[in-house]
Amino acid sequence: MTIAPEAEPLASNGWPRVWLLGHDGATCAALEQLLRATAVEVEVFADRASVLERLEQQQPNCMVLRLGSRERLGLELLERAQGRAERLAIVLLSRATDVASSVRAMKAGAVDVLERPVDHGALLAAVVRGLALDAEWREARSRMAEVTQKLEVLTPREREVFELVATGRPNKRIAVELGTSEKTVKVHRGRVMQKLRASSVVELVHLSDQVARFPPEPRAHPRRAVRPGEGPHAGSQSPLRA
């Protein structure tokens, strides 16, 4: 299974997309109503096969999945997407007894792992963080695509010169490393600056850093599982029985 590398950032109504996988119809309905009330487009999936099939064509802005002995789709997707462009913002709902899986999920980059039954405020806060991260990742992918497009106009030798210039090496040193003359390096360097429309070495360093930093940061910050009654709106609503 491959994850769709990109998708429309928003639903047709302009709302961000959140996918929800659950086995309890009543719980899913409650979560769907909660999220829709905050201008989020929600799609509910009955089983993991449906989610995997849909991921072939489209990527949501955030996913809310269960984590337990019988369902580890979220953990599998997180670990599969690590270090790749198609990163996924995933919020996991877990039982208190599944501590090991919760820790593993956070290390794999989960937005949050919330204990079931989950508090309304805690879930909304986690989804908002997921949507914000997704927006950052999409912007970074767009920047990366622009950088890649720019670098494609360079010849192999110009690419070598670009990479060495970006490390701060002087022309004389670059000439020695490439086995050519300093004059030739200056010519290649000028062409690199012209093709990349860079006015200074600082801009070349910035482009190089963008390539080196992909996939983008920041990642989701590790957070402990939230227990019932905790969260920014604790006590304002009754917990959902997920």
N, C-alpha and C positions, 0 to 999 in steps of 0.2 A: 504494500500500500504506500502510495506517495501522497504527501500533503500538498494541496494546491499552493503554489509559490506566492500567489497574490490573489486578492479578491477586491470587489468594490468595497471601499472603506465604510460605506453606510448603506442601510436598506433604502428602498425606493421612497419611503416616507421621511428619509433624513435621519432616522434613528440608528444608533449603533446596534449591532447584532450580537445577541447572546444566545448560546445554545445550552440546553438543559437536558441532561440524561438522568432519568429516574425510573423506578419501578412502581412507585406508589402514586397512583393517579391523583389522589386528593392532595398530596404534598406538592406534586408538580404543578397542579392548578393554582395552589396558593402562592408558590414561588413565581409562577408566570404572572399572576395578578400583581404581585408586589413589584416586580421589575417593570412591567408595562406602565405602572403608575408613575414611574420615574423616566418616562420617554425612552424606553429601551425596547427594541424589537426582539421578541423571544420566540424561539422555536424549540419544541419539546420532542425528544426522541425516545422511543420505547426501548431500544436495545442498542448495544455497541455496534452491531453490524450496520445499522442505519447511519450512525455517526461516521463510521469509517468510509462508507460509500459516499456520503455527502462531502467529506473532506477531500475527495478526489477532484471535486469541481469548485469548491468554495471554502474559504477560511473565515470563521467568525471573528468578531472583535474580542470576545471573551467566552469561556466555557465554564459551566458549573457542573461538576461531575462528582459522583459518589466514590469514596475510596474505602474498600473493605476486602474481606477475604474472598468475596465472590465478584468483585468489580475493581479492576486495576487499570482501566483504560486510560485514565488521566495520567497515572504514573508512567505508563508505557509511552504515551504521546510526548510527555515532558522529556523523557530520556532520549527518545528518538530525535527530538528537535534541538537538543543541546548542540550549540556551536554551528547551527545551520540557519539559513536565511528565514525559513518558515517557522519562526518561533511562535509559540501559542501562549496566550494569557489564560491560565487555567486556575480556577478556584475549586478546591476539593473539600467535600463534606465527609468527615470521618468519625467513627466511634472512638471513644476515649481509650478503648482497649487496643487500638491499632496504632500504638505509639511509633513502632519501628517504621511502618510504612509512611506515617506522617513526616517523620524526620527525613526519610529518603526523598519524599516529594519536595520538601522545602529545599533540600540540597540540589535537586534537579531543576529548581527554578519556578516552583508553584508560586502564584501570587499570594496565596494564603491557604491554610488548612484549618477549617473551622469544625469544631465538635458538633455533632448532631445530638439532640435537636438544636438547630441553629437559630441564633437571635437575628431578627429582622435587620437591625442597625448594623450588626457585624457583617452580614451578608452584603448589604448594599454598599458598605464601605469597601469591602473586598472587590466587588464588581467594578466600582468606580476606579479603584487602583488598577485593575486589570485593563479597563478601557483606556486609561491614561498611558499605561505601558505599551499597549497595542498601537496607540497613536504615535508614540515615540519610535517604535520599531518600524512602522510603515514609513515615517519620515526619513529614518536612517536608511532604509532600503532604497528610497527614492534618491537620496543623496548618493548612495553607493552606485546606483545605476548611472547617474550622471558622471561620476568619477570614472567608472568602467568605460563608458562611452568615450570619454576624453582620452583615456589611455590607449584605446584601440587605434588611434590615429598615429601612434608612435611606432617607429620601426623597432626591431629587436635591439639594435645597438642603442637607439635613443632611449628605450626603456631601461637599459642597463645604466646609461648615464643619468637618467632621471633618479633611479633608485640610489645611486652613489652620491649624487648631489644632495639629495634629501637627507642623507646621513651626515652632511657637513664636511665631506671630504673636499679638499682643494683640487683644482684642475690637474695640477702636477701629479698628485697622488692617484687620481682617477686614471690618468694616462698610463701610469705604471701598472696599475691593476688590470687594465684592459689591453695592455701591450700595444699602445698606439701613441701618437704625439700629443702634446699639450694643445697644439693648434687645432688638431682634429677634434679633441674634446670640447674646445671652445665653440667650434662650429656646431657640434651635436647639441651642446648645451643651449645655444641660441635658438636652434630649431625646436628644442623641447619647450623653451619658454614661450616661443611664438605659437606652437600648436596647442599648448595648454592654456594659452592666454594668461600667463602668469607674469606679473611685473617684478617679482622678487623671489629669492630663494625661500623666503618665509612661506610664500604661497605654495611652493613645491613641497615643502615639509608638511604643510597642512594637508595637502592632497594625499601624501604618503601616509600620514597618520590616519586619515579616514579609511584607507584601505586596510591598514593594520588593525584598526579597532573594530572591524566588522566581524561578527555580529555586534550590534550596538549595545552600549551601556547607557544608563544604569540597569541592572537586573533587579528583579523583585527582591526587596530586602527581607531577610529571614525574620519570620514572626512566629511566635508560639501559637499553638491552637487556642482559639477563644472558647471559653466555657460558657454555658448558658448563664445569662444574667450579666455578662460582660459586654464591652463594646461601646461605641459612641452614643448609642441610643438605648442602652440597657434599661430594661424596666418599662420602656415606652410601649412595647408591644409584647404579646406572648410569643414564646418560641414556636417555631414551626417544627412539627414532628417529621423530620426527613428520614 
